[in-house]
Amino acid sequence: MSQPTAQFPSKLEFLFKASRYKVAYGGRGSGKSWGFARALLLQAANKPLRVLCAREIQKSIKQSVHTLLSDQIQALGLGAFYEILESEIRGKNGSNFSFAGLATNTVESIKSYEGVDIVWIEEGQSVSKKSSDILIPTIRKPGSEIWISFNPDLDTDDVYQRYVVNTPPDAVVIKMNYSDNAWFPDVLEKERLHCKATNPDYENIWEGNCKAAKDGAIYANEIREAQEQGRVTNVPYDPMLKVHVVMDLGWNDSMSVILVQRGLSDARVIGYIEDDHRTLDSYSAQLKGLGYNWGDMYLPHDGQSKDFKYGLSAEDIMRKQGWTVRIIPRADIENGIKIARMNFHRVYFDKGATRLLECLKNYRRSINSNTNEPGAPLHDEYSHGADAFRYMAVALDSMKNETWSGSIKYETRGIV
């Protein structure tokens, strides 16, 4: 079947050329989604293709691109060629479009996609690392392709890091905004101008730039300032300064480890480790293998609790490993957050501490479903790194570059 004449954004011409990864990201009104839909429908009309349309979460077909594809079938005049069913779309030449949510798949269940020619992942900013790690090696048919369209959220999101920051071989990655859409309608232009005048998230919504932090993040303003002031940068290890270790303890939950050096007026996060189901001695060996000029190790108050199986505390174990251990006094979480905010302006973050930055950007409060009021900080995958940062802030003024003297103290004066 020959291709019908169709309007198509010039920036998406690469969709018609062979490449393993085809990625388009940017702001609202760019035409990414309908451009992807048209390209797939045109190619599947020319030759039999098995296309999987995926997103991270799809609880019903209404949450998929099924409607978008159906609308574009009519717009392209392909209604006689494609049969639109409730949960799939079929072409007369054997082409097939199916729809799935990635979050519900396992290594075993996803094997049914091995014969797919093209995967289109819409709203790629929401796709987790786990989902990508399971899906990508499964799509291995010769010549198979992975298409991704998304509006960026955070620069620490997996899809942004995986394709924009660390672009893989055989990939075409383009940024596409409203200004690239020759058919950008007047009604959206009015919305854009109003947003530009009134909404601080304009750059994210319309220009496709990443947010500083998640909506409602506890440290949103502090992270934004750190980025604007260039404090998220390359922070080299200084052998003249001690490297202090701050830990949030965990086994089933994540163990979070911050490596920080203390300058005259600043604090420099030069590294971050996060893992689970590992013994303390394995972390100790990993740290000592770095060969740094080590200072003190800071553990939270529960670092003094004895393990009933071994009769030793985390403090005991790390002292046996040769570390000088200091215990951070128990502090109210809210006071700890205030201290962290007070000290945030002093902190430089190495770009390599991506996971710690991700935790700080996503650290949020629970929201009461009845009153819609914020409550205590959420205990989730991001809270462990944020807790370690809070401990670091509490202990910061006690960190020395010479032999230890004195105790860990903290105060919350000057808090607005």
C-alpha positions as CSV (number, residue, x, y, z in Angstrom):
1,M,0.0,0.0,0.0
2,S,1.4,3.4,-0.9
3,Q,1.6,6.1,1.7
4,P,-1.1,8.8,1.7
5,T,0.0,12.4,1.7
6,A,0.2,13.6,5.3
7,Q,1.3,16.6,7.2
8,F,4.3,15.8,9.3
9,P,6.8,17.7,11.5
10,S,10.2,18.0,9.7
11,K,12.0,17.4,13.0
12,L,10.5,13.9,13.1
13,E,11.8,12.8,9.7
14,F,14.3,10.5,11.5
15,L,11.4,8.2,12.4
16,F,11.4,6.9,8.8
17,K,15.1,6.0,9.0
18,A,16.5,2.9,10.6
19,S,17.8,3.3,14.2
20,R,17.6,1.2,17.3
21,Y,16.5,4.1,19.5
22,K,14.4,7.0,18.4
23,V,13.7,9.6,21.1
24,A,11.9,12.9,21.0
25,Y,11.5,15.0,24.2
26,G,10.3,18.6,24.9
27,G,7.4,20.7,25.9
28,R,3.7,20.9,25.3
29,G,2.3,21.6,21.8
30,S,5.3,20.3,19.9
31,G,3.4,17.6,17.9
32,K,5.6,14.7,19.2
33,S,2.8,12.3,20.1
34,W,0.7,12.8,16.9
35,G,3.8,12.7,14.8
36,F,4.9,9.4,16.4
37,A,1.4,8.0,15.8
38,R,1.3,9.0,12.2
39,A,4.8,7.6,11.5
40,L,3.8,4.3,13.0
41,L,0.5,4.1,11.1
42,L,2.1,5.0,7.8
43,Q,5.0,2.5,8.2
44,A,2.6,-0.3,9.4
45,A,0.4,0.3,6.3
46,N,3.4,-0.2,4.0
47,K,4.6,-3.4,5.5
48,P,3.4,-5.8,8.2
49,L,4.7,-4.6,11.6
50,R,4.0,-5.7,15.1
51,V,3.9,-2.6,17.3
52,L,3.7,-2.5,21.1
53,C,2.4,0.8,22.5
54,A,3.6,1.0,26.1
55,R,3.6,3.3,29.1
56,E,4.7,2.7,32.7
57,I,1.2,2.4,34.1
58,Q,-1.9,1.5,32.1
59,K,-4.9,0.4,34.2
60,S,-7.3,0.6,31.2
61,I,-7.1,1.0,27.4
62,K,-8.3,4.6,28.0
63,Q,-4.9,5.4,29.5
64,S,-3.1,4.2,26.3
65,V,-2.5,5.9,23.0
66,H,-5.4,3.8,21.5
67,T,-7.6,6.9,21.0
68,L,-4.8,9.0,19.6
69,L,-4.0,6.3,17.0
70,S,-7.7,5.9,16.2
71,D,-8.1,9.6,15.6
72,Q,-5.0,9.7,13.3
73,I,-6.2,6.7,11.3
74,Q,-9.3,8.8,10.4
75,A,-7.2,11.9,9.8
76,L,-4.9,10.0,7.4
77,G,-7.8,8.4,5.5
78,L,-6.8,4.9,6.6
79,G,-10.1,3.9,8.0
80,A,-10.6,1.2,5.4
81,F,-7.2,-0.3,6.0
82,Y,-7.2,-0.5,9.8
83,E,-9.7,-2.3,12.0
84,I,-10.0,-0.6,15.4
85,L,-10.9,-3.1,18.1
86,E,-11.4,-2.5,21.8
87,S,-7.9,-3.5,22.9
88,E,-5.9,-3.6,19.6
89,I,-5.7,-2.2,16.1
90,R,-5.2,-4.5,13.1
91,G,-4.1,-3.7,9.6
92,K,-5.2,-5.6,6.5
93,N,-1.6,-6.6,5.8
94,G,-1.2,-8.3,9.2
95,S,0.1,-5.3,11.1
96,N,-0.9,-5.2,14.7
97,F,-0.9,-2.6,17.4
98,S,-1.2,-3.8,21.0
99,F,-1.1,-1.9,24.3
100,A,0.5,-2.6,27.7
101,G,1.6,-1.1,31.0
102,L,5.2,-1.8,31.8
103,A,5.0,-1.6,35.6
104,T,2.9,-4.8,35.8
105,N,5.3,-6.9,33.7
106,T,7.9,-9.4,35.0
107,V,10.9,-10.9,33.3
108,E,8.7,-13.9,32.4
109,S,5.5,-12.1,31.3
110,I,7.4,-9.7,29.1
111,K,8.8,-12.5,27.0
112,S,5.6,-12.4,24.9
113,Y,7.0,-9.2,23.3
114,E,10.1,-10.8,21.8
115,G,8.7,-10.7,18.3
116,V,7.8,-7.0,18.4
117,D,9.2,-4.8,15.6
118,I,8.7,-1.4,17.2
119,V,7.9,-0.4,20.8
120,W,6.5,3.1,21.3
121,I,6.8,4.3,24.9
122,E,4.7,7.4,25.4
123,E,5.2,9.6,28.5
124,G,8.6,8.1,28.9
125,Q,9.5,10.3,31.8
126,S,7.4,8.0,34.0
127,V,9.1,4.8,33.0
128,S,11.2,3.3,35.8
129,K,14.7,1.9,35.5
130,K,13.4,-1.5,36.4
131,S,10.9,-1.4,33.6
132,S,13.5,-0.3,31.0
133,D,16.0,-2.9,32.2
134,I,13.4,-5.7,31.7
135,L,11.9,-4.4,28.4
136,I,15.0,-3.4,26.4
137,P,16.8,-6.8,26.2
138,T,13.5,-8.5,25.4
139,I,13.0,-6.4,22.2
140,R,15.7,-8.2,20.3
141,K,14.2,-9.1,16.9
142,P,16.7,-8.2,14.1
143,G,16.0,-4.6,13.1
144,S,13.6,-4.0,16.1
145,E,13.3,-0.4,17.3
146,I,12.4,1.4,20.5
147,W,10.6,4.8,20.1
148,I,10.2,7.1,23.1
149,S,8.3,10.4,23.4
150,F,8.2,12.4,26.6
151,N,7.9,15.7,28.3
152,P,10.9,15.9,30.8
153,D,10.3,16.0,34.5
154,L,13.5,15.7,36.5
155,D,17.0,15.4,35.0
156,T,17.6,12.5,37.4
157,D,14.7,10.4,35.9
158,D,16.0,7.2,34.3
159,V,14.8,7.9,30.8
160,Y,16.5,11.4,30.8
161,Q,19.7,9.9,32.1
162,R,19.6,6.9,29.8
163,Y,18.9,8.7,26.5
164,V,19.6,12.4,26.8
165,V,22.6,12.5,29.2
166,N,24.1,9.2,28.2
167,T,22.9,8.7,24.7
168,P,23.5,5.1,23.6
169,P,24.9,4.0,20.3
170,D,22.6,3.8,17.3
171,A,20.2,6.4,18.8
172,V,18.7,9.6,17.5
173,V,17.6,11.9,20.3
174,I,16.0,15.3,19.5
175,K,14.4,18.1,21.6
176,M,11.2,19.3,20.1
177,N,9.0,22.2,21.3
178,Y,6.0,24.2,20.2
179,S,8.3,26.4,18.0
180,D,9.0,23.3,15.9
181,N,5.3,22.6,15.2
182,A,4.2,24.3,12.0
183,W,0.6,23.6,12.9
184,F,0.8,25.0,16.4
185,P,-2.8,26.4,16.9
186,D,-3.7,29.9,18.1
187,V,-5.7,28.5,21.1
188,L,-2.5,26.9,22.5
189,E,-0.5,30.1,21.8
190,K,-2.8,32.0,24.0
191,E,-2.4,29.3,26.7
192,R,1.4,29.4,26.3
193,L,1.6,33.2,26.7
194,H,-0.7,33.1,29.8
195,C,1.5,30.4,31.3
196,K,4.7,32.3,30.6
197,A,3.2,35.3,32.5
198,T,1.8,33.5,35.5
199,N,3.4,30.0,36.0
200,P,7.0,29.5,37.4
201,D,7.0,26.1,35.7
202,Y,6.7,27.6,32.2
203,E,10.2,26.4,31.2
204,N,9.3,22.9,32.0
205,I,5.8,22.9,30.5
206,W,6.4,24.7,27.2
207,E,10.2,24.8,26.7
208,G,10.8,21.2,27.7
209,N,13.5,22.0,30.3
210,C,13.7,19.8,33.4
211,K,12.2,20.8,36.7
212,A,14.5,21.6,39.6
213,A,12.5,19.2,41.9
214,K,9.3,17.2,42.0
215,D,6.1,19.2,42.6
216,G,5.7,19.6,46.4
217,A,9.3,18.5,47.1
218,I,10.5,19.5,50.6
219,Y,13.8,20.9,49.3
220,A,12.5,22.2,46.0
221,N,13.7,25.8,46.5
222,E,17.0,24.7,47.9
223,I,17.7,22.4,44.9
224,R,16.7,25.1,42.5
225,E,19.1,27.6,44.1
226,A,21.9,25.0,44.1
227,Q,21.5,24.5,40.4
228,E,21.2,28.2,39.6
229,Q,24.3,28.9,41.6
230,G,26.3,26.2,40.0
231,R,26.6,24.1,43.1
232,V,25.8,20.9,41.2
233,T,29.0,20.5,39.4
234,N,32.2,18.5,39.3
235,V,33.5,18.3,42.9
236,P,36.9,16.7,43.0
237,Y,38.4,14.9,46.0
238,D,40.8,17.2,47.9
239,P,43.5,15.0,49.6
240,M,44.2,17.9,52.0
241,L,40.8,17.6,53.5
242,K,39.3,14.7,55.5
243,V,36.5,12.7,54.0
244,H,33.7,12.1,56.5
245,V,31.2,9.3,56.1
246,V,27.5,9.8,57.0
247,M,25.2,6.8,57.0
248,D,21.5,6.1,57.1
249,L,21.4,2.4,58.2
250,G,19.3,-0.2,56.4
251,W,19.1,-3.8,55.4
252,N,15.7,-4.5,53.7
253,D,15.5,-0.7,53.2
254,S,18.3,1.1,51.5
255,M,21.6,1.8,53.2
256,S,22.6,5.4,52.2
257,V,26.2,6.6,52.5
258,I,27.3,10.2,51.9
259,L,31.0,11.1,51.5
260,V,31.5,14.7,52.4
261,Q,34.5,17.0,52.8
262,R,34.4,20.2,54.9
263,G,36.0,23.4,53.6
264,L,36.4,26.6,55.4
265,S,32.8,27.7,54.7
266,D,31.4,25.0,52.5
267,A,30.6,21.3,52.5
268,R,31.4,19.2,49.4
269,V,29.5,16.0,48.7
270,I,32.1,14.0,46.6
271,G,30.3,10.7,46.6
272,Y,27.2,8.7,47.4
273,I,26.5,5.0,47.8
274,E,23.1,3.3,48.1
275,D,22.4,-0.4,48.3
276,D,20.6,-3.0,50.4
277,H,21.0,-6.5,51.8
278,R,24.7,-5.9,52.4
279,T,26.8,-6.3,55.5
280,L,28.5,-3.3,57.2
281,D,31.9,-4.8,56.6
282,S,31.3,-4.9,52.9
283,Y,30.6,-1.1,52.9
284,S,33.7,-0.6,55.0
285,A,35.8,-2.5,52.5
286,Q,34.3,-0.6,49.6
287,L,35.0,2.7,51.3
288,K,38.6,1.8,52.2
289,G,39.2,0.7,48.7
290,L,38.8,4.4,47.6
291,G,42.0,5.3,49.4
292,Y,40.8,8.6,50.7
293,N,42.1,10.7,53.6
294,W,39.4,9.5,56.0
295,G,37.9,11.5,58.8
296,D,35.0,10.3,61.0
297,M,32.0,8.0,60.4
298,Y,28.7,9.4,61.5
299,L,25.9,7.0,62.4
300,P,22.3,7.8,63.5
301,H,21.2,7.1,67.0
302,D,20.1,3.6,66.2
303,G,23.7,2.8,65.3
304,Q,24.1,2.0,69.0
305,S,21.3,-0.6,69.1
306,K,22.6,-4.2,69.6
307,D,21.7,-6.8,67.1
308,F,20.1,-9.6,69.0
309,K,21.8,-12.3,66.8
310,Y,25.3,-11.0,67.2
311,G,25.2,-8.8,70.3
312,L,27.0,-6.0,68.4
313,S,25.8,-2.6,67.2
314,A,26.6,-0.9,64.0
315,E,28.9,1.3,66.0
316,D,30.7,-1.8,67.4
317,I,31.1,-3.3,64.0
318,M,32.5,-0.2,62.4
319,R,34.9,0.5,65.3
320,K,36.2,-3.1,64.8
321,Q,36.7,-2.2,61.1
322,G,39.0,0.7,62.3
323,W,36.6,3.6,61.9
324,T,36.3,6.5,64.3
325,V,32.6,6.5,64.9
326,R,30.4,9.4,66.0
327,I,26.7,9.0,66.9
328,I,24.4,11.7,65.6
329,P,22.0,12.7,68.5
330,R,18.3,11.9,68.1
331,A,16.6,14.9,66.6
332,D,13.0,15.6,65.6
333,I,12.6,15.1,61.9
334,E,11.1,18.5,61.4
335,N,14.0,20.2,63.2
336,G,16.4,18.1,61.2
337,I,14.8,19.3,57.9
338,K,15.1,22.9,59.1
339,I,18.8,22.4,59.8
340,A,19.2,20.9,56.4
341,R,17.5,23.9,54.8
342,M,19.7,26.3,56.8
343,N,22.9,24.5,55.6
344,F,21.8,23.8,52.0
345,H,23.5,27.0,50.7
346,R,26.8,25.7,51.9
347,V,26.7,22.4,50.0
348,Y,28.3,21.6,46.7
349,F,27.2,18.4,45.0
350,D,29.3,16.3,42.7
351,K,27.4,15.5,39.5
352,G,28.2,11.8,40.1
353,A,26.0,11.8,43.2
354,T,23.0,11.4,40.9
355,R,21.0,9.2,43.2
356,L,21.4,11.5,46.2
357,L,20.2,14.4,44.1
358,E,17.3,12.3,42.8
359,C,16.3,11.5,46.5
360,L,16.4,15.2,47.4
361,K,14.4,16.2,44.4
362,N,11.7,13.7,45.1
363,Y,11.5,13.9,48.9
364,R,7.9,14.9,49.7
365,R,5.3,14.9,52.4
366,S,2.3,12.7,52.6
367,I,-1.0,14.4,51.7
368,N,-4.1,13.8,53.8
369,S,-6.8,12.5,51.3
370,N,-9.6,14.2,53.3
371,T,-8.1,17.6,54.0
372,N,-5.5,17.7,51.2
373,E,-3.0,19.1,53.8
374,P,0.6,18.0,53.9
375,G,1.8,15.7,56.7
376,A,4.9,13.9,57.7
377,P,7.6,13.2,55.0
378,L,6.9,10.0,53.0
379,H,8.8,6.9,53.8
380,D,9.6,5.7,50.3
381,E,12.5,4.9,48.0
382,Y,13.7,8.5,48.2
383,S,13.6,9.0,52.0
384,H,16.7,7.1,52.9
385,G,19.0,9.4,50.9
386,A,17.2,12.4,52.2
387,D,17.5,11.1,55.8
388,A,21.3,10.7,55.3
389,F,21.5,14.3,54.0
390,R,19.6,15.5,57.1
391,Y,22.0,13.6,59.3
392,M,24.9,15.2,57.4
393,A,23.5,18.7,58.0
394,V,23.0,18.1,61.7
395,A,26.7,16.9,62.1
396,L,28.2,19.4,59.6
397,D,29.6,21.9,62.1
398,S,31.2,19.0,64.1
399,M,33.2,17.8,61.1
400,K,36.9,18.6,61.4
401,N,40.0,18.3,59.2
402,E,42.2,17.5,62.3
403,T,41.9,15.1,65.2
404,W,38.4,15.0,66.7
405,S,37.6,17.3,69.7
406,G,34.3,18.0,71.1
407,S,30.8,16.6,70.7
408,I,28.1,16.9,68.0
409,K,25.7,19.7,68.7
410,Y,22.9,21.3,66.8
411,E,20.6,24.3,67.1
412,T,17.8,25.7,65.0
413,R,18.0,29.5,65.6
414,G,17.3,31.8,62.8
415,I,14.7,29.6,61.2
416,V,11.9,31.5,59.4
